[in-house]
Amino acid sequence: MAGGGGPTGFAAFLAVKYAGYSLAGRVLNYAYNVSLDSPWKVGAIRTGIGLGAGALVGAAALYIHMPEWTFFGGLIPIRVLEWGLLLRLYYESRFLGNSRAWRWSAAGVGWSFVLDAIGIVAAFVVPGGFWVC
């Protein structure tokens, strides 16, 4: 059973997500050969999209007592939509309107899960969390 985290852990998790999504913004700016916005702004927008969707999905998962594996599996289509929205806002003229957008959205979904793993570790390490067996 995990112990620790709290507000400081949540802030560490968000910092990891923001930094990672900002890096993704830099990669997307390069891939699309644009410099429309700062990668930091793209990171902030993507983090905000994720916070909103995460709050809704997390609340629904708690309400229906969803197992963790189902929750993470259910995040896949939601994250496709989140990345599709980000691509539509900054890089694509249509929402997931071509194979390039689908490929970047799929890569973004994978990146989101990598950042989740790093963020969860940070959420417990930064505030001095612990494990109780």
Secondary structure, 3 states (H helix, E strand, C coil): CEECCHHHHHHHHHHHHHHHHHHHHHHHHHHCCCCCCCHHHHHHHHHHHHHHHHHHHHHHHHHCCCCHHHHHHHHHHHHHHHHHHHHHHHCCCCCCCCHHHHHHHHHHHHHHHHHHHHHHHHHHHCCCCEECC
